[in-house]
Amino acid sequence: MTSHKQSELIDWVNQQVAPHHIVVTNLTTCFHDGITLCAIIHSYYAVPIPFEDLVPGLRKFNVELAFAEAENVGIPPLMQPKEIWLARAPDQERISYLISQWRRYLEMEGEDVKADLVEKSDFLKVKFNEQAQRCKGYREELRQLFEDFKDTSQYAQCKRCGDIIILDQDSHVNHDGVEFHEDCSKCYNCSADSDNFQWHQGEIWCPSCKALSEEQLGSGSTAAELESRLLEIKQIEAVRKK
């Protein structure tokens, strides 16, 4: 996607999320905690999303909520939620495609979209009539999460996804007194495994990402330059995994 089209997408997103005082500047890190995704759906279908109850730290909950409600209004699943909340900078091209398709469905652009929505009309009617019920269910899920977090003898909150860890059942890793699900114990920048995670900016980073970040910060680089370099190393690590 060209930079011009990405700028158009960012402008469209900002139009939708402005009532929530959210400002989107890119198509990667701004979507990581799921709040922006929920705000987009909420701007078209406010009833099912308890937006005022959402918390940025509950990344997994927020992203899965946004994806579920996108499907409930006819938008096909285009990514796995974990692709968004696991690392600080989801893949820009994947997010660009996701948001471009969300816009097409929410604005009903294109004959293919209209035909797809007509085909799903019975499903959409059912889901429309269940909006208030789903909102009540989401609020109850959030209430239960916050209640469980208080019982530190049995539960912990995963630093990465924000979800509950049942201490005597779930596989989990403790980094300097902070709990992570085992599957969430990845570098915050590139999502790679490491035997030597280091704390940086309130999260665990692999040594190479942390060193690069500190080097760029120490050199007086601008935030945009730092972001560009961090995304580069994430792409390199992704290639290495293949």
Buried (B, 14 or more C-beta within 10 A) or exposed (E): EEEEEBEBBBEBBBEBBEEBEBEBEBBBBBBBBBBBBBBBBBBEBEBBBBBEBBBEBBBBBBBBBBBBBBBBBBBEEBBEBBBBBBBBBBBBEBBBBBBBBBBBBBEEEEEEBEEBBEEBEEEBEEBEEBBEEBBEEBEEBBEEBEEBBEEEEEBBBBBBBBBBBEBEEBEBBEBEEBBBBEBBBBBBBBBBEBEEBBEBEEBBBBBBBBBBBBEBEEEEBEEEEBBEBBBEBBBEBEEEEE
